[in-house]
Amino acid sequence: MEDDERTPRRDATDRPTRSRDTRDTGRTRRRFIWLTGTAAMAGLAGCSGGGGGATETTTATATTTQSSGSTGGVPEAYATATSLDGTQRNPDSLSSQEAVSYQDEPKDGKQCSTCRYYIEDKNGDGVGACAIVAGEVDPEGYCVSYVEYEG
């Protein structure tokens, strides 16, 4: 069979090439997906933070602590107190007791009173506070944020 002169013959050099616009669209699509995922994660992180209401109830194993939004669930004396290692407590950036798996008993010899973030009793009621966890803290308690104080 002979070549038909009406149909042009194509070889490798005649193939259409991907235009720069197509590659840019791919990058834009990837960037859009990345930005969407990042925005979704930021939104979820915002949903899990604290509250902002006037009163928040924090429940530990057997203790319920009423907390005021301005002091992080502790008496005023602890609101911005300093821990054993000198870390100052910031009521606006505390983890909840549930988030750090707080319990009222020691675990494997580790307890709050030997943690670098522990704030000792300031009002004679037998409980202290923590520089990174909201609410009152039992000196014999424990959480996953425990770091031994070496001072």
PERA-V9257 format. One record per residue. N is the residue number from 1. SS is DSSP state (~ for helix, > for strand, _ for the rest). PHI is phi in degrees with one decimal (NA if undefined). BURIAL is I if it has 16 or more other C-alpha atoms within 10 Angstrom, else O. Layout:
n | ss | phi | burial
N | SS | PHI | BURIAL
N | SS | PHI | BURIAL
//
This chain:
n | ss | phi | burial
1 | _ | NA | O
2 | _ | -93.5 | O
3 | _ | -68.7 | O
4 | _ | -85.6 | O
5 | _ | -70.4 | O
6 | _ | -76.0 | O
7 | _ | -99.2 | O
8 | _ | -69.6 | O
9 | _ | -86.8 | O
10 | _ | -108.4 | O
11 | _ | -125.6 | O
12 | ~ | -59.3 | O
13 | ~ | -78.0 | O
14 | ~ | -90.4 | O
15 | _ | -63.5 | O
16 | _ | -67.7 | O
17 | _ | -100.6 | O
18 | _ | -70.0 | O
19 | _ | -77.8 | O
20 | ~ | -60.3 | O
21 | ~ | -61.9 | O
22 | ~ | -64.3 | O
23 | ~ | -64.0 | O
24 | ~ | -62.6 | O
25 | ~ | -62.3 | O
26 | ~ | -60.9 | O
27 | ~ | -66.0 | O
28 | ~ | -65.1 | O
29 | ~ | -62.6 | O
30 | ~ | -62.2 | O
31 | ~ | -62.7 | O
32 | ~ | -60.1 | O
33 | ~ | -63.7 | O
34 | ~ | -63.1 | O
35 | ~ | -63.9 | O
36 | ~ | -63.3 | O
37 | ~ | -63.3 | O
38 | ~ | -64.0 | O
39 | ~ | -63.8 | O
40 | ~ | -64.5 | O
41 | ~ | -65.3 | O
42 | ~ | -64.2 | O
43 | ~ | -64.3 | O
44 | ~ | -66.5 | O
45 | ~ | -64.2 | O
46 | ~ | -66.5 | O
47 | ~ | -70.6 | O
48 | _ | -89.5 | O
49 | _ | -88.2 | O
50 | _ | 38.8 | I
51 | _ | -170.7 | O
52 | _ | 120.5 | O
53 | _ | -71.6 | O
54 | _ | -69.2 | O
55 | > | -132.2 | O
56 | > | -129.0 | I
57 | > | -107.4 | O
58 | > | -111.0 | I
59 | > | -111.9 | O
60 | _ | -102.8 | I
61 | _ | -40.9 | O
62 | _ | -127.0 | O
63 | _ | -120.8 | O
64 | > | -113.8 | O
65 | > | -118.3 | I
66 | > | -80.7 | I
67 | > | -125.4 | I
68 | > | -93.8 | I
69 | _ | -60.1 | I
70 | _ | -84.9 | I
71 | _ | -113.3 | I
72 | _ | 75.0 | I
73 | _ | 84.1 | I
74 | _ | -132.6 | I
75 | _ | -58.8 | I
76 | ~ | -52.4 | O
77 | ~ | -59.3 | O
78 | ~ | -97.8 | I
79 | _ | -47.1 | I
80 | _ | -128.2 | O
81 | _ | -67.8 | I
82 | > | -107.4 | I
83 | _ | -79.2 | I
84 | _ | -55.1 | I
85 | _ | -93.1 | I
86 | _ | 97.7 | O
87 | _ | -73.7 | I
88 | > | -85.1 | I
89 | _ | -75.3 | I
90 | _ | -117.0 | I
91 | _ | -59.1 | I
92 | _ | -85.7 | O
93 | _ | -133.4 | O
94 | _ | -106.9 | I
95 | > | -85.5 | I
96 | _ | -76.1 | I
97 | _ | -63.7 | I
98 | _ | -65.4 | O
99 | _ | -65.2 | O
100 | _ | -105.9 | O
101 | _ | 53.7 | O
102 | _ | -65.1 | I
103 | > | -139.3 | I
104 | _ | -82.0 | I
105 | _ | -114.2 | I
106 | _ | -66.6 | I
107 | > | -132.6 | O
108 | _ | 51.4 | O
109 | _ | 78.7 | O
110 | > | -97.5 | I
111 | _ | -147.6 | I
112 | ~ | -53.6 | I
113 | ~ | -64.9 | I
114 | ~ | -110.3 | I
115 | > | -93.1 | I
116 | _ | -64.7 | I
117 | _ | -93.1 | I
118 | > | -72.8 | I
119 | > | -111.3 | I
120 | _ | -65.4 | I
121 | _ | -54.1 | I
122 | _ | -114.4 | O
123 | _ | -128.2 | O
124 | _ | 78.1 | O
125 | _ | -92.1 | O
126 | _ | 88.4 | O
127 | > | -119.9 | I
128 | > | -117.9 | I
129 | > | -143.7 | I
130 | > | -134.1 | I
131 | _ | -73.9 | I
132 | _ | -125.7 | I
133 | > | -122.9 | I
134 | _ | -73.3 | I
135 | _ | 89.2 | I
136 | _ | -73.7 | I
137 | > | -128.2 | I
138 | > | -74.1 | I
139 | _ | -58.4 | I
140 | _ | -94.7 | I
141 | _ | -75.6 | I
142 | > | -155.3 | I
143 | _ | -147.4 | I
144 | _ | -70.9 | O
145 | _ | -87.2 | I
146 | _ | -57.4 | I
147 | _ | -135.8 | O
148 | > | -60.8 | I
149 | _ | -81.5 | O
150 | _ | -116.8 | O
151 | _ | -121.1 | O
//
